[in-house]
Amino acid sequence: MKKAEIRKLYLGRKEALAGQEVDSLSEKIFINFISKFELVGNQKVHCFLSIREKCEVDTSSFLNYFFENKIRVFVPKIVKGKLISLEIDRETHLIENAWGIKEPAGNKDCGVKDYDCVITPLLYSDGSGNRVGYGKGFYDRFFSEIEPATLKVGVSFFSPVEKVDDASSFDIPLNYLVTPVEVLSFGNIGSNSTK
């Protein structure tokens, strides 16, 4: 399927999830994530802040775990059409922007390029790690600017079914996909499936 078709299909499927279902599935994704990835203090994780209204995977359990284990946390912010990264901690005050998205104050990129892991929002990923986002290309540009060895980990309510037919050379695939039922590796690191 083409990205546009997949985007429409999975936007609908995601929006059909009830709030309680989002919470339950998000917790299963978090449990699968921590069972697979052994992050330790002072490692650097880039993690998106969930938008509840968009029925995104809730990352609050991830953030709490990282803070408790002294893992450094960086979050994305879009400034002048570009994704920048800001470091936060448990005490960071988040403000709501014009689109209702909570984000830290400040517009200066942290300059970090050597993240240990980037937890990536998406609508869908196929069985080769080709990600379908919201169509703005922010994460592909971001991935092209950070260290290639950084683990790119997608989190999704849905396991791969459809193949993305129009992935381009500019699309940077995920290394892993974490769903409520499995952790999939896409061939370049680790085993193929952990259930």
WOQUI-V246694 format. One record per residue. RES is the residue in three letters. SS is DSSP state (2 for helix, 1 for strand, 0 for the rest). Layout:
RES/SS  RES/SS
This chain:
MET/0  LYS/0  LYS/2  ALA/2  GLU/2  ILE/2  ARG/2  LYS/2  LEU/2  TYR/2  LEU/2  GLY/2  ARG/2  LYS/2  GLU/2  ALA/0  LEU/0  ALA/0  GLY/2  GLN/2  GLU/2  VAL/2  ASP/2  SER/2  LEU/2  SER/2  GLU/2  LYS/2  ILE/2  PHE/2  ILE/2  ASN/2  PHE/2  ILE/2  SER/2  LYS/2  PHE/0  GLU/0  LEU/0  VAL/0  GLY/0  ASN/0  GLN/0  LYS/1  VAL/1  HIS/1  CYS/1  PHE/0  LEU/0  SER/0  ILE/0  ARG/2  GLU/2  LYS/2  CYS/0  GLU/0  VAL/0  ASP/0  THR/0  SER/2  SER/2  PHE/2  LEU/2  ASN/2  TYR/2  PHE/2  PHE/2  GLU/2  ASN/0  LYS/0  ILE/0  ARG/1  VAL/1  PHE/1  VAL/1  PRO/1  LYS/1  ILE/1  VAL/1  LYS/0  GLY/0  LYS/1  LEU/1  ILE/1  SER/1  LEU/1  GLU/1  ILE/1  ASP/0  ARG/0  GLU/0  THR/0  HIS/0  LEU/1  ILE/1  GLU/1  ASN/0  ALA/0  TRP/0  GLY/0  ILE/0  LYS/1  GLU/1  PRO/1  ALA/0  GLY/0  ASN/0  LYS/0  ASP/0  CYS/0  GLY/0  VAL/0  LYS/0  ASP/0  TYR/0  ASP/0  CYS/1  VAL/1  ILE/1  THR/1  PRO/0  LEU/0  LEU/0  TYR/1  SER/1  ASP/0  GLY/0  SER/0  GLY/0  ASN/0  ARG/1  VAL/1  GLY/0  TYR/0  GLY/0  LYS/0  GLY/0  PHE/2  TYR/2  ASP/2  ARG/2  PHE/2  PHE/2  SER/2  GLU/2  ILE/0  GLU/0  PRO/0  ALA/0  THR/0  LEU/1  LYS/1  VAL/1  GLY/1  VAL/1  SER/0  PHE/0  PHE/0  SER/0  PRO/0  VAL/0  GLU/0  LYS/0  VAL/0  ASP/0  ASP/0  ALA/0  SER/0  SER/0  PHE/0  ASP/0  ILE/0  PRO/0  LEU/0  ASN/0  TYR/1  LEU/1  VAL/1  THR/0  PRO/0  VAL/0  GLU/0  VAL/1  LEU/1  SER/1  PHE/0  GLY/0  ASN/0  ILE/0  GLY/0  SER/0  ASN/0  SER/1  THR/1  LYS/0
